[in-house]
Protein backbone atom coordinates (compact mmCIF):
# COMPACT_ATOMS: atom_id res chain seq x y z
CA UNK A 1 0.00 0.00 0.00
CA UNK A 2 0.98 3.65 0.15
CA UNK A 3 4.55 4.27 1.27
CA UNK A 4 6.25 7.65 1.66
CA UNK A 5 8.60 8.13 -1.29
CA UNK A 6 11.38 9.78 0.71
CA UNK A 7 11.36 6.98 3.28
CA UNK A 8 11.46 4.42 0.46
CA UNK A 9 14.38 6.33 -1.07
CA UNK A 10 16.34 6.20 2.19
CA UNK A 11 15.81 2.44 2.59
CA UNK A 12 16.71 1.61 -1.01
CA UNK A 13 19.75 3.89 -1.01
CA UNK A 14 20.90 2.28 2.24
CA UNK A 15 20.68 -1.17 0.61
CA UNK A 16 22.86 -0.12 -2.32
CA UNK A 17 20.20 0.68 -4.92
CA UNK A 18 21.47 3.43 -7.24
CA UNK A 19 18.97 3.12 -10.07
CA UNK A 20 15.45 1.99 -10.77
CA UNK A 21 15.31 -0.12 -13.92
CA UNK A 22 12.68 -0.50 -16.58
CA UNK A 23 13.03 -3.01 -19.43
CA UNK A 24 10.87 -2.82 -22.51
CA UNK A 25 10.73 -3.27 -26.30
CA UNK A 26 12.30 -0.83 -28.73
CA UNK A 27 8.92 0.42 -29.93
CA UNK A 28 7.55 1.07 -26.43
CA UNK A 29 10.79 2.69 -25.26
CA UNK A 30 10.73 4.98 -28.30
CA UNK A 31 7.29 6.16 -27.12
CA UNK A 32 8.77 6.88 -23.67
CA UNK A 33 11.71 8.81 -25.11
CA UNK A 34 9.58 10.84 -27.53
CA UNK A 35 7.45 12.04 -24.66
CA UNK A 36 10.24 12.22 -22.05
CA UNK A 37 8.10 10.07 -19.77
CA UNK A 38 7.83 6.54 -18.53
CA UNK A 39 4.22 5.61 -19.12
CA UNK A 40 1.83 2.91 -18.01
CA UNK A 41 0.51 0.40 -20.54
CA UNK A 42 -2.92 2.04 -20.47
CA UNK A 43 -1.55 5.58 -20.79
CA UNK A 44 0.41 4.77 -23.94
CA UNK A 45 -2.75 3.50 -25.61
CA UNK A 46 -4.76 6.49 -24.37
CA UNK A 47 -2.11 8.80 -25.83
CA UNK A 48 -2.27 7.11 -29.22
CA UNK A 49 1.39 6.06 -29.02
CA UNK A 50 2.75 2.70 -30.14
CA UNK A 51 3.65 -0.15 -27.84
CA UNK A 52 4.50 -3.83 -28.17
CA UNK A 53 1.92 -6.24 -26.72
CA UNK A 54 3.10 -8.01 -23.54
CA UNK A 55 2.02 -11.37 -22.19
CA UNK A 56 1.01 -9.69 -18.93
CA UNK A 57 -1.38 -7.13 -20.46
CA UNK A 58 -4.60 -9.00 -19.62
CA UNK A 59 -3.39 -9.59 -16.06
CA UNK A 60 -2.64 -5.88 -15.68
CA UNK A 61 -6.17 -5.01 -16.78
CA UNK A 62 -7.75 -7.68 -14.60
CA UNK A 63 -6.00 -6.54 -11.40
CA UNK A 64 -6.38 -2.78 -11.87
CA UNK A 65 -2.72 -2.00 -12.57
CA UNK A 66 -3.11 -1.12 -16.26
CA UNK A 67 -2.39 2.56 -15.48
CA UNK A 68 0.52 1.92 -13.14
CA UNK A 69 4.24 2.25 -13.91
CA UNK A 70 6.45 -0.64 -12.76
CA UNK A 71 10.20 -0.49 -12.09
CA UNK A 72 12.77 -3.00 -10.82
CA UNK A 73 15.59 -2.35 -8.36
CA UNK A 74 18.08 -4.41 -10.37
CA UNK A 75 19.03 -5.22 -13.97
CA UNK A 76 17.23 -8.56 -14.33
CA UNK A 77 19.13 -9.62 -17.48
CA UNK A 78 22.44 -9.15 -15.68
CA UNK A 79 21.26 -10.80 -12.49
CA UNK A 80 19.50 -13.78 -14.07
CA UNK A 81 21.88 -14.20 -17.04
CA UNK A 82 19.01 -14.41 -19.50
CA UNK A 83 17.12 -11.97 -21.69
CA UNK A 84 14.52 -9.83 -19.99
CA UNK A 85 11.13 -11.07 -21.21
CA UNK A 86 9.77 -7.51 -21.32
CA UNK A 87 12.32 -6.43 -23.90
CA UNK A 88 15.96 -5.78 -24.84
CA UNK A 89 16.11 -2.08 -23.86
CA UNK A 90 16.90 -1.16 -20.28
CA UNK A 91 16.35 2.34 -18.94
CA UNK A 92 18.39 3.19 -15.86
CA UNK A 93 16.52 5.79 -13.81
CA UNK A 94 18.45 7.61 -11.11
CA UNK A 95 17.02 6.74 -7.71
CA UNK A 96 16.95 10.46 -6.89
CA UNK A 97 13.75 10.67 -8.93
CA UNK A 98 12.04 9.57 -5.71
CA UNK A 99 13.12 12.85 -4.10
CA UNK A 100 11.28 15.18 -6.45
CA UNK A 101 8.83 17.39 -4.54
CA UNK A 102 5.79 16.17 -6.46
CA UNK A 103 6.49 12.48 -5.85
CA UNK A 104 3.33 10.88 -4.42
CA UNK A 105 3.29 7.73 -2.25
CA UNK A 106 4.73 4.57 -3.80
CA UNK A 107 3.60 0.96 -3.72
CA UNK A 108 6.01 -1.96 -3.57
CA UNK A 109 4.93 -5.39 -4.74
CA UNK A 110 5.68 -8.55 -2.76
CA UNK A 111 5.20 -10.80 -5.76
CA UNK A 112 4.89 -10.28 -9.49
CA UNK A 113 1.25 -9.72 -10.55
CA UNK A 114 1.55 -12.78 -12.82
CA UNK A 115 1.62 -14.75 -9.55
CA UNK A 116 -1.35 -13.02 -7.91
CA UNK A 117 -4.30 -15.18 -6.91
CA UNK A 118 -7.94 -14.08 -7.18
CA UNK A 119 -9.41 -13.00 -3.86
CA UNK A 120 -6.18 -12.89 -1.87
CA UNK A 121 -5.65 -10.03 0.63
CA UNK A 122 -3.87 -6.90 -0.61
CA UNK A 123 -1.20 -7.55 2.04
CA UNK A 124 -0.18 -10.66 0.07
CA UNK A 125 0.46 -8.53 -2.98
CA UNK A 126 1.79 -5.27 -1.58
CA UNK A 127 4.16 -4.21 1.14
CA UNK A 128 1.98 -2.83 3.97
CA UNK A 129 4.28 -0.42 5.81
CA UNK A 130 7.71 1.16 5.89
CA UNK A 131 8.57 -1.17 8.79
CA UNK A 132 7.71 -4.20 6.67
CA UNK A 133 9.79 -2.81 3.83
CA UNK A 134 12.75 -2.29 6.16
CA UNK A 135 12.50 -5.88 7.36
CA UNK A 136 11.82 -7.60 4.06
CA UNK A 137 13.43 -5.59 1.26
CA UNK A 138 16.20 -7.48 -0.52
CA UNK A 139 18.06 -5.85 -3.39
CA UNK A 140 17.75 -8.15 -6.37
CA UNK A 141 14.47 -9.78 -5.33
CA UNK A 142 12.60 -9.64 -8.65
CA UNK A 143 9.16 -9.75 -7.06
CA UNK A 144 9.74 -6.52 -5.15
CA UNK A 145 8.94 -3.87 -7.74
CA UNK A 146 8.66 -0.15 -7.12
CA UNK A 147 5.30 0.87 -8.54
CA UNK A 148 4.07 4.38 -9.32
CA UNK A 149 0.28 4.31 -8.91
CA UNK A 150 -0.52 7.95 -8.20
CA UNK A 151 1.16 9.74 -11.09
CA UNK A 152 -1.63 9.69 -13.64
CA UNK A 153 0.10 6.89 -15.52
CA UNK A 154 3.06 9.00 -16.56
CA UNK A 155 6.42 9.67 -14.88
CA UNK A 156 8.68 12.47 -16.22
CA UNK A 157 12.16 10.94 -16.61
CA UNK A 158 13.98 13.49 -18.77
CA UNK A 159 16.34 14.62 -16.00
CA UNK A 160 16.80 11.14 -14.52
CA UNK A 161 17.64 8.85 -17.44
CA UNK A 162 20.92 9.16 -19.31
CA UNK A 163 22.13 5.58 -19.67
CA UNK A 164 20.33 2.97 -21.73
CA UNK A 165 21.56 -0.60 -22.11
CA UNK A 166 20.63 -2.36 -25.35
CA UNK A 167 21.07 -6.08 -26.02
CA UNK A 168 22.90 -7.13 -29.21
CA UNK A 169 20.89 -10.03 -30.70
CA UNK A 170 23.42 -10.53 -33.52
CA UNK A 171 20.70 -10.88 -36.10
CA UNK A 172 19.81 -9.06 -39.29
CA UNK A 173 16.65 -8.44 -41.25
CA UNK A 174 17.30 -8.21 -45.01
CA UNK A 175 20.70 -6.67 -44.32
CA UNK A 176 19.48 -4.42 -41.49
CA UNK A 177 21.23 -5.12 -38.22
CA UNK A 178 18.62 -5.19 -35.48
CA UNK A 179 20.97 -3.54 -33.00
CA UNK A 180 21.69 -0.59 -35.30
CA UNK A 181 18.04 -0.26 -36.24
CA UNK A 182 17.09 -0.14 -32.57
CA UNK A 183 19.87 2.21 -31.48
CA UNK A 184 19.03 4.65 -34.27
CA UNK A 185 15.34 4.65 -33.39
CA UNK A 186 16.10 5.24 -29.71
CA UNK A 187 18.45 8.16 -30.44
CA UNK A 188 16.00 9.71 -32.85
CA UNK A 189 13.13 9.42 -30.36
CA UNK A 190 15.18 10.92 -27.54
CA UNK A 191 16.19 13.79 -29.80
CA UNK A 192 12.53 14.58 -30.34
CA UNK A 193 12.05 15.44 -26.68
CA UNK A 194 15.54 16.82 -26.07
CA UNK A 195 16.63 13.91 -23.90
CA UNK A 196 20.39 13.35 -23.75
CA UNK A 197 21.01 9.60 -23.78
CA UNK A 198 23.98 7.29 -24.05
CA UNK A 199 23.33 3.79 -25.39
CA UNK A 200 25.59 1.05 -24.07
CA UNK A 201 25.80 -2.29 -25.83
CA UNK A 202 25.10 -4.89 -23.16
CA UNK A 203 28.08 -6.83 -21.84
CA UNK A 204 26.76 -10.18 -20.60
CA UNK A 205 27.99 -12.38 -17.80
CA UNK A 206 29.89 -15.49 -18.81
CA UNK A 207 27.30 -18.15 -19.57
CA UNK A 208 24.43 -15.72 -20.13
CA UNK A 209 21.66 -17.50 -22.04
CA UNK A 210 20.40 -14.49 -24.02
CA UNK A 211 22.22 -15.30 -27.26
CA UNK A 212 20.75 -18.80 -27.33
CA UNK A 213 17.33 -17.35 -26.52
CA UNK A 214 17.55 -14.79 -29.32
CA UNK A 215 18.88 -17.21 -31.93
CA UNK A 216 16.25 -19.83 -31.11
CA UNK A 217 13.39 -17.33 -31.19
CA UNK A 218 13.72 -14.98 -34.19
CA UNK A 219 10.04 -14.02 -33.84
CA UNK A 220 10.81 -12.48 -30.46
CA UNK A 221 13.68 -10.49 -31.98
CA UNK A 222 11.34 -9.07 -34.62
CA UNK A 223 8.66 -8.35 -32.01
CA UNK A 224 10.95 -6.62 -29.53
CA UNK A 225 13.39 -4.84 -31.87
CA UNK A 226 11.24 -3.35 -34.60
CA UNK A 227 10.44 0.25 -33.68
CA UNK A 228 7.07 -0.05 -35.37
CA UNK A 229 4.34 -2.64 -35.83
ZN1 LIG B 1 22.94 -11.68 -21.97
py3Dmol code that shows the C-alpha trace and the ligand (Angstrom):
import py3Dmol

protein = """\
ATOM      1  CA  UNK A   1       0.000   0.000   0.000  1.00  0.00           C
ATOM      2  CA  UNK A   2       0.976   3.652   0.146  1.00  0.00           C
ATOM      3  CA  UNK A   3       4.552   4.272   1.273  1.00  0.00           C
ATOM      4  CA  UNK A   4       6.245   7.646   1.662  1.00  0.00           C
ATOM      5  CA  UNK A   5       8.599   8.130  -1.294  1.00  0.00           C
ATOM      6  CA  UNK A   6      11.385   9.778   0.712  1.00  0.00           C
ATOM      7  CA  UNK A   7      11.363   6.977   3.285  1.00  0.00           C
ATOM      8  CA  UNK A   8      11.464   4.417   0.457  1.00  0.00           C
ATOM      9  CA  UNK A   9      14.376   6.334  -1.073  1.00  0.00           C
ATOM     10  CA  UNK A  10      16.343   6.195   2.192  1.00  0.00           C
ATOM     11  CA  UNK A  11      15.814   2.440   2.589  1.00  0.00           C
ATOM     12  CA  UNK A  12      16.707   1.607  -1.008  1.00  0.00           C
ATOM     13  CA  UNK A  13      19.748   3.887  -1.007  1.00  0.00           C
ATOM     14  CA  UNK A  14      20.902   2.285   2.235  1.00  0.00           C
ATOM     15  CA  UNK A  15      20.685  -1.166   0.607  1.00  0.00           C
ATOM     16  CA  UNK A  16      22.859  -0.115  -2.323  1.00  0.00           C
ATOM     17  CA  UNK A  17      20.202   0.680  -4.916  1.00  0.00           C
ATOM     18  CA  UNK A  18      21.472   3.431  -7.243  1.00  0.00           C
ATOM     19  CA  UNK A  19      18.966   3.118 -10.070  1.00  0.00           C
ATOM     20  CA  UNK A  20      15.449   1.990 -10.771  1.00  0.00           C
ATOM     21  CA  UNK A  21      15.311  -0.123 -13.916  1.00  0.00           C
ATOM     22  CA  UNK A  22      12.679  -0.503 -16.581  1.00  0.00           C
ATOM     23  CA  UNK A  23      13.031  -3.008 -19.434  1.00  0.00           C
ATOM     24  CA  UNK A  24      10.865  -2.823 -22.515  1.00  0.00           C
ATOM     25  CA  UNK A  25      10.730  -3.271 -26.296  1.00  0.00           C
ATOM     26  CA  UNK A  26      12.300  -0.825 -28.727  1.00  0.00           C
ATOM     27  CA  UNK A  27       8.922   0.424 -29.928  1.00  0.00           C
ATOM     28  CA  UNK A  28       7.552   1.066 -26.435  1.00  0.00           C
ATOM     29  CA  UNK A  29      10.791   2.686 -25.261  1.00  0.00           C
ATOM     30  CA  UNK A  30      10.725   4.978 -28.302  1.00  0.00           C
ATOM     31  CA  UNK A  31       7.294   6.155 -27.116  1.00  0.00           C
ATOM     32  CA  UNK A  32       8.774   6.881 -23.671  1.00  0.00           C
ATOM     33  CA  UNK A  33      11.708   8.805 -25.114  1.00  0.00           C
ATOM     34  CA  UNK A  34       9.584  10.838 -27.533  1.00  0.00           C
ATOM     35  CA  UNK A  35       7.448  12.035 -24.658  1.00  0.00           C
ATOM     36  CA  UNK A  36      10.239  12.216 -22.053  1.00  0.00           C
ATOM     37  CA  UNK A  37       8.104  10.072 -19.766  1.00  0.00           C
ATOM     38  CA  UNK A  38       7.834   6.540 -18.533  1.00  0.00           C
ATOM     39  CA  UNK A  39       4.220   5.610 -19.118  1.00  0.00           C
ATOM     40  CA  UNK A  40       1.831   2.906 -18.013  1.00  0.00           C
ATOM     41  CA  UNK A  41       0.507   0.396 -20.542  1.00  0.00           C
ATOM     42  CA  UNK A  42      -2.919   2.043 -20.473  1.00  0.00           C
ATOM     43  CA  UNK A  43      -1.551   5.580 -20.786  1.00  0.00           C
ATOM     44  CA  UNK A  44       0.407   4.773 -23.939  1.00  0.00           C
ATOM     45  CA  UNK A  45      -2.747   3.504 -25.608  1.00  0.00           C
ATOM     46  CA  UNK A  46      -4.758   6.494 -24.370  1.00  0.00           C
ATOM     47  CA  UNK A  47      -2.113   8.797 -25.832  1.00  0.00           C
ATOM     48  CA  UNK A  48      -2.269   7.111 -29.221  1.00  0.00           C
ATOM     49  CA  UNK A  49       1.393   6.056 -29.020  1.00  0.00           C
ATOM     50  CA  UNK A  50       2.755   2.699 -30.143  1.00  0.00           C
ATOM     51  CA  UNK A  51       3.645  -0.153 -27.837  1.00  0.00           C
ATOM     52  CA  UNK A  52       4.496  -3.830 -28.168  1.00  0.00           C
ATOM     53  CA  UNK A  53       1.923  -6.238 -26.716  1.00  0.00           C
ATOM     54  CA  UNK A  54       3.097  -8.012 -23.542  1.00  0.00           C
ATOM     55  CA  UNK A  55       2.018 -11.368 -22.193  1.00  0.00           C
ATOM     56  CA  UNK A  56       1.009  -9.695 -18.927  1.00  0.00           C
ATOM     57  CA  UNK A  57      -1.384  -7.130 -20.461  1.00  0.00           C
ATOM     58  CA  UNK A  58      -4.596  -9.002 -19.622  1.00  0.00           C
ATOM     59  CA  UNK A  59      -3.391  -9.594 -16.062  1.00  0.00           C
ATOM     60  CA  UNK A  60      -2.637  -5.881 -15.680  1.00  0.00           C
ATOM     61  CA  UNK A  61      -6.172  -5.006 -16.779  1.00  0.00           C
ATOM     62  CA  UNK A  62      -7.746  -7.681 -14.596  1.00  0.00           C
ATOM     63  CA  UNK A  63      -6.003  -6.539 -11.403  1.00  0.00           C
ATOM     64  CA  UNK A  64      -6.377  -2.775 -11.874  1.00  0.00           C
ATOM     65  CA  UNK A  65      -2.717  -2.002 -12.570  1.00  0.00           C
ATOM     66  CA  UNK A  66      -3.110  -1.118 -16.258  1.00  0.00           C
ATOM     67  CA  UNK A  67      -2.394   2.560 -15.485  1.00  0.00           C
ATOM     68  CA  UNK A  68       0.524   1.923 -13.143  1.00  0.00           C
ATOM     69  CA  UNK A  69       4.240   2.249 -13.908  1.00  0.00           C
ATOM     70  CA  UNK A  70       6.453  -0.640 -12.763  1.00  0.00           C
ATOM     71  CA  UNK A  71      10.205  -0.489 -12.094  1.00  0.00           C
ATOM     72  CA  UNK A  72      12.773  -2.996 -10.820  1.00  0.00           C
ATOM     73  CA  UNK A  73      15.592  -2.352  -8.362  1.00  0.00           C
ATOM     74  CA  UNK A  74      18.084  -4.413 -10.373  1.00  0.00           C
ATOM     75  CA  UNK A  75      19.032  -5.223 -13.971  1.00  0.00           C
ATOM     76  CA  UNK A  76      17.233  -8.563 -14.328  1.00  0.00           C
ATOM     77  CA  UNK A  77      19.135  -9.616 -17.482  1.00  0.00           C
ATOM     78  CA  UNK A  78      22.442  -9.149 -15.679  1.00  0.00           C
ATOM     79  CA  UNK A  79      21.257 -10.796 -12.492  1.00  0.00           C
ATOM     80  CA  UNK A  80      19.501 -13.785 -14.071  1.00  0.00           C
ATOM     81  CA  UNK A  81      21.883 -14.203 -17.039  1.00  0.00           C
ATOM     82  CA  UNK A  82      19.009 -14.411 -19.504  1.00  0.00           C
ATOM     83  CA  UNK A  83      17.119 -11.966 -21.692  1.00  0.00           C
ATOM     84  CA  UNK A  84      14.517  -9.826 -19.990  1.00  0.00           C
ATOM     85  CA  UNK A  85      11.132 -11.074 -21.213  1.00  0.00           C
ATOM     86  CA  UNK A  86       9.768  -7.511 -21.318  1.00  0.00           C
ATOM     87  CA  UNK A  87      12.315  -6.425 -23.898  1.00  0.00           C
ATOM     88  CA  UNK A  88      15.955  -5.784 -24.844  1.00  0.00           C
ATOM     89  CA  UNK A  89      16.108  -2.082 -23.863  1.00  0.00           C
ATOM     90  CA  UNK A  90      16.898  -1.160 -20.276  1.00  0.00           C
ATOM     91  CA  UNK A  91      16.346   2.343 -18.936  1.00  0.00           C
ATOM     92  CA  UNK A  92      18.391   3.193 -15.860  1.00  0.00           C
ATOM     93  CA  UNK A  93      16.517   5.788 -13.812  1.00  0.00           C
ATOM     94  CA  UNK A  94      18.448   7.613 -11.109  1.00  0.00           C
ATOM     95  CA  UNK A  95      17.018   6.741  -7.713  1.00  0.00           C
ATOM     96  CA  UNK A  96      16.947  10.459  -6.892  1.00  0.00           C
ATOM     97  CA  UNK A  97      13.750  10.669  -8.932  1.00  0.00           C
ATOM     98  CA  UNK A  98      12.042   9.565  -5.714  1.00  0.00           C
ATOM     99  CA  UNK A  99      13.117  12.847  -4.105  1.00  0.00           C
ATOM    100  CA  UNK A 100      11.277  15.183  -6.452  1.00  0.00           C
ATOM    101  CA  UNK A 101       8.828  17.386  -4.542  1.00  0.00           C
ATOM    102  CA  UNK A 102       5.785  16.168  -6.460  1.00  0.00           C
ATOM    103  CA  UNK A 103       6.486  12.478  -5.851  1.00  0.00           C
ATOM    104  CA  UNK A 104       3.331  10.880  -4.423  1.00  0.00           C
ATOM    105  CA  UNK A 105       3.295   7.734  -2.251  1.00  0.00           C
ATOM    106  CA  UNK A 106       4.725   4.571  -3.802  1.00  0.00           C
ATOM    107  CA  UNK A 107       3.597   0.956  -3.719  1.00  0.00           C
ATOM    108  CA  UNK A 108       6.006  -1.962  -3.570  1.00  0.00           C
ATOM    109  CA  UNK A 109       4.930  -5.387  -4.742  1.00  0.00           C
ATOM    110  CA  UNK A 110       5.681  -8.546  -2.761  1.00  0.00           C
ATOM    111  CA  UNK A 111       5.200 -10.799  -5.762  1.00  0.00           C
ATOM    112  CA  UNK A 112       4.893 -10.284  -9.494  1.00  0.00           C
ATOM    113  CA  UNK A 113       1.247  -9.721 -10.551  1.00  0.00           C
ATOM    114  CA  UNK A 114       1.547 -12.779 -12.821  1.00  0.00           C
ATOM    115  CA  UNK A 115       1.618 -14.754  -9.547  1.00  0.00           C
ATOM    116  CA  UNK A 116      -1.352 -13.017  -7.908  1.00  0.00           C
ATOM    117  CA  UNK A 117      -4.302 -15.175  -6.914  1.00  0.00           C
ATOM    118  CA  UNK A 118      -7.941 -14.078  -7.178  1.00  0.00           C
ATOM    119  CA  UNK A 119      -9.409 -13.000  -3.859  1.00  0.00           C
ATOM    120  CA  UNK A 120      -6.184 -12.892  -1.872  1.00  0.00           C
ATOM    121  CA  UNK A 121      -5.655 -10.034   0.626  1.00  0.00           C
ATOM    122  CA  UNK A 122      -3.874  -6.902  -0.605  1.00  0.00           C
ATOM    123  CA  UNK A 123      -1.205  -7.551   2.039  1.00  0.00           C
ATOM    124  CA  UNK A 124      -0.177 -10.657   0.072  1.00  0.00           C
ATOM    125  CA  UNK A 125       0.462  -8.531  -2.979  1.00  0.00           C
ATOM    126  CA  UNK A 126       1.788  -5.271  -1.577  1.00  0.00           C
ATOM    127  CA  UNK A 127       4.161  -4.211   1.142  1.00  0.00           C
ATOM    128  CA  UNK A 128       1.982  -2.825   3.971  1.00  0.00           C
ATOM    129  CA  UNK A 129       4.276  -0.424   5.806  1.00  0.00           C
ATOM    130  CA  UNK A 130       7.711   1.162   5.888  1.00  0.00           C
ATOM    131  CA  UNK A 131       8.569  -1.171   8.786  1.00  0.00           C
ATOM    132  CA  UNK A 132       7.713  -4.200   6.670  1.00  0.00           C
ATOM    133  CA  UNK A 133       9.792  -2.811   3.826  1.00  0.00           C
ATOM    134  CA  UNK A 134      12.753  -2.287   6.163  1.00  0.00           C
ATOM    135  CA  UNK A 135      12.499  -5.879   7.361  1.00  0.00           C
ATOM    136  CA  UNK A 136      11.818  -7.597   4.062  1.00  0.00           C
ATOM    137  CA  UNK A 137      13.435  -5.586   1.259  1.00  0.00           C
ATOM    138  CA  UNK A 138      16.197  -7.485  -0.518  1.00  0.00           C
ATOM    139  CA  UNK A 139      18.060  -5.852  -3.386  1.00  0.00           C
ATOM    140  CA  UNK A 140      17.745  -8.148  -6.366  1.00  0.00           C
ATOM    141  CA  UNK A 141      14.471  -9.778  -5.332  1.00  0.00           C
ATOM    142  CA  UNK A 142      12.603  -9.639  -8.653  1.00  0.00           C
ATOM    143  CA  UNK A 143       9.164  -9.753  -7.059  1.00  0.00           C
ATOM    144  CA  UNK A 144       9.741  -6.517  -5.148  1.00  0.00           C
ATOM    145  CA  UNK A 145       8.940  -3.874  -7.741  1.00  0.00           C
ATOM    146  CA  UNK A 146       8.663  -0.154  -7.123  1.00  0.00           C
ATOM    147  CA  UNK A 147       5.304   0.865  -8.540  1.00  0.00           C
ATOM    148  CA  UNK A 148       4.068   4.377  -9.325  1.00  0.00           C
ATOM    149  CA  UNK A 149       0.281   4.306  -8.911  1.00  0.00           C
ATOM    150  CA  UNK A 150      -0.519   7.952  -8.197  1.00  0.00           C
ATOM    151  CA  UNK A 151       1.162   9.741 -11.090  1.00  0.00           C
ATOM    152  CA  UNK A 152      -1.629   9.691 -13.644  1.00  0.00           C
ATOM    153  CA  UNK A 153       0.098   6.891 -15.523  1.00  0.00           C
ATOM    154  CA  UNK A 154       3.062   9.003 -16.561  1.00  0.00           C
ATOM    155  CA  UNK A 155       6.421   9.671 -14.882  1.00  0.00           C
ATOM    156  CA  UNK A 156       8.681  12.468 -16.216  1.00  0.00           C
ATOM    157  CA  UNK A 157      12.158  10.944 -16.611  1.00  0.00           C
ATOM    158  CA  UNK A 158      13.982  13.490 -18.772  1.00  0.00           C
ATOM    159  CA  UNK A 159      16.343  14.616 -16.003  1.00  0.00           C
ATOM    160  CA  UNK A 160      16.800  11.145 -14.524  1.00  0.00           C
ATOM    161  CA  UNK A 161      17.645   8.851 -17.444  1.00  0.00           C
ATOM    162  CA  UNK A 162      20.918   9.161 -19.305  1.00  0.00           C
ATOM    163  CA  UNK A 163      22.130   5.585 -19.670  1.00  0.00           C
ATOM    164  CA  UNK A 164      20.335   2.974 -21.726  1.00  0.00           C
ATOM    165  CA  UNK A 165      21.564  -0.598 -22.109  1.00  0.00           C
ATOM    166  CA  UNK A 166      20.634  -2.365 -25.346  1.00  0.00           C
ATOM    167  CA  UNK A 167      21.065  -6.078 -26.024  1.00  0.00           C
ATOM    168  CA  UNK A 168      22.895  -7.126 -29.212  1.00  0.00           C
ATOM    169  CA  UNK A 169      20.888 -10.034 -30.700  1.00  0.00           C
ATOM    170  CA  UNK A 170      23.425 -10.534 -33.518  1.00  0.00           C
ATOM    171  CA  UNK A 171      20.697 -10.882 -36.100  1.00  0.00           C
ATOM    172  CA  UNK A 172      19.811  -9.061 -39.291  1.00  0.00           C
ATOM    173  CA  UNK A 173      16.649  -8.441 -41.252  1.00  0.00           C
ATOM    174  CA  UNK A 174      17.305  -8.208 -45.012  1.00  0.00           C
ATOM    175  CA  UNK A 175      20.699  -6.670 -44.322  1.00  0.00           C
ATOM    176  CA  UNK A 176      19.484  -4.423 -41.486  1.00  0.00           C
ATOM    177  CA  UNK A 177      21.233  -5.123 -38.219  1.00  0.00           C
ATOM    178  CA  UNK A 178      18.620  -5.192 -35.475  1.00  0.00           C
ATOM    179  CA  UNK A 179      20.974  -3.538 -32.996  1.00  0.00           C
ATOM    180  CA  UNK A 180      21.692  -0.594 -35.303  1.00  0.00           C
ATOM    181  CA  UNK A 181      18.036  -0.262 -36.239  1.00  0.00           C
ATOM    182  CA  UNK A 182      17.090  -0.138 -32.568  1.00  0.00           C
ATOM    183  CA  UNK A 183      19.866   2.212 -31.479  1.00  0.00           C
ATOM    184  CA  UNK A 184      19.034   4.648 -34.269  1.00  0.00           C
ATOM    185  CA  UNK A 185      15.343   4.653 -33.389  1.00  0.00           C
ATOM    186  CA  UNK A 186      16.095   5.244 -29.709  1.00  0.00           C
ATOM    187  CA  UNK A 187      18.450   8.165 -30.443  1.00  0.00           C
ATOM    188  CA  UNK A 188      15.996   9.709 -32.845  1.00  0.00           C
ATOM    189  CA  UNK A 189      13.129   9.420 -30.363  1.00  0.00           C
ATOM    190  CA  UNK A 190      15.182  10.925 -27.544  1.00  0.00           C
ATOM    191  CA  UNK A 191      16.186  13.793 -29.801  1.00  0.00           C
ATOM    192  CA  UNK A 192      12.525  14.579 -30.340  1.00  0.00           C
ATOM    193  CA  UNK A 193      12.049  15.444 -26.676  1.00  0.00           C
ATOM    194  CA  UNK A 194      15.544  16.819 -26.072  1.00  0.00           C
ATOM    195  CA  UNK A 195      16.631  13.906 -23.898  1.00  0.00           C
ATOM    196  CA  UNK A 196      20.390  13.348 -23.754  1.00  0.00           C
ATOM    197  CA  UNK A 197      21.012   9.597 -23.784  1.00  0.00           C
ATOM    198  CA  UNK A 198      23.985   7.286 -24.045  1.00  0.00           C
ATOM    199  CA  UNK A 199      23.326   3.791 -25.391  1.00  0.00           C
ATOM    200  CA  UNK A 200      25.587   1.054 -24.070  1.00  0.00           C
ATOM    201  CA  UNK A 201      25.796  -2.291 -25.829  1.00  0.00           C
ATOM    202  CA  UNK A 202      25.102  -4.892 -23.157  1.00  0.00           C
ATOM    203  CA  UNK A 203      28.081  -6.825 -21.841  1.00  0.00           C
ATOM    204  CA  UNK A 204      26.764 -10.176 -20.600  1.00  0.00           C
ATOM    205  CA  UNK A 205      27.986 -12.384 -17.797  1.00  0.00           C
ATOM    206  CA  UNK A 206      29.890 -15.489 -18.807  1.00  0.00           C
ATOM    207  CA  UNK A 207      27.300 -18.147 -19.565  1.00  0.00           C
ATOM    208  CA  UNK A 208      24.425 -15.718 -20.135  1.00  0.00           C
ATOM    209  CA  UNK A 209      21.660 -17.496 -22.039  1.00  0.00           C
ATOM    210  CA  UNK A 210      20.402 -14.485 -24.016  1.00  0.00           C
ATOM    211  CA  UNK A 211      22.217 -15.303 -27.263  1.00  0.00           C
ATOM    212  CA  UNK A 212      20.748 -18.797 -27.332  1.00  0.00           C
ATOM    213  CA  UNK A 213      17.328 -17.351 -26.521  1.00  0.00           C
ATOM    214  CA  UNK A 214      17.546 -14.790 -29.322  1.00  0.00           C
ATOM    215  CA  UNK A 215      18.879 -17.209 -31.928  1.00  0.00           C
ATOM    216  CA  UNK A 216      16.248 -19.831 -31.111  1.00  0.00           C
ATOM    217  CA  UNK A 217      13.392 -17.328 -31.186  1.00  0.00           C
ATOM    218  CA  UNK A 218      13.717 -14.980 -34.186  1.00  0.00           C
ATOM    219  CA  UNK A 219      10.036 -14.016 -33.840  1.00  0.00           C
ATOM    220  CA  UNK A 220      10.814 -12.480 -30.461  1.00  0.00           C
ATOM    221  CA  UNK A 221      13.680 -10.492 -31.977  1.00  0.00           C
ATOM    222  CA  UNK A 222      11.339  -9.072 -34.621  1.00  0.00           C
ATOM    223  CA  UNK A 223       8.657  -8.350 -32.013  1.00  0.00           C
ATOM    224  CA  UNK A 224      10.946  -6.620 -29.534  1.00  0.00           C
ATOM    225  CA  UNK A 225      13.386  -4.842 -31.872  1.00  0.00           C
ATOM    226  CA  UNK A 226      11.244  -3.355 -34.602  1.00  0.00           C
ATOM    227  CA  UNK A 227      10.442   0.249 -33.684  1.00  0.00           C
ATOM    228  CA  UNK A 228       7.073  -0.055 -35.372  1.00  0.00           C
ATOM    229  CA  UNK A 229       4.344  -2.644 -35.831  1.00  0.00           C
TER     230      UNK A 229
END
"""
ligand_1 = """\
1
ZN
Zn 22.941 -11.684 -21.968
"""
view = py3Dmol.view(width=600, height=400)
view.addModel(protein, "pdb")
view.setStyle({"model": 0}, {"cartoon": {"style": "trace"}})
view.addModel(ligand_1, "xyz")
view.setStyle({"model": 1}, {"stick": {}})
view.zoomTo()
view.show()
